[in-house]
């Protein structure tokens, strides 16, 4: 499992320029709506936010196991999901909430889009 914080931005080009300087590296993927920087232990992702969502941060975890297997493990441990497995442009995801209500998105990336 790898950490992937997602920072929602209002201006992707401005954000790419700023994070490239701060991180001292160029993104590994970049588009008008999604950019990813490789950082030790995971990725830092920028996502173009709809409307006024810039400045919001979301915690995402990227798993190597099938989401159904994770869902079974969570259920066995008494943890339910906020939203079950959903198909996404990047693969699939499910949504959890920790005991304080913080939402955590768990992602299974499409290997054709994100090869190792």
CORHU-V778489 format. One line per field, one symbol per residue. phi: phi as a letter, one per 40 degrees, with the letter a starting at -180 (. if undefined). burial: I if it has 9 or more other C-alpha atoms within 8 Angstrom, else O. Layout:
phi: ???
burial: ???
//
This chain:
phi: .bcacbbcbcbccccddccccccgacccbaacbabbbcbdgibbbbbcccgbcdgcbbcbbbbcccccccdccccccgbbccaccbcbccibabbbbcdcgccbcbbbcccccbcc
burial: OIIIIIIIIIOIOOIIOOIIOOOOOOIOOOOOOIIIIIOOOIIIIIIIIOOOIIOOOIIIIIIOOOIOOIIOOIIOOOOOIOOOIOOOOOIIIIIIIOOOOOIIIIIIIIOOOOOO
//
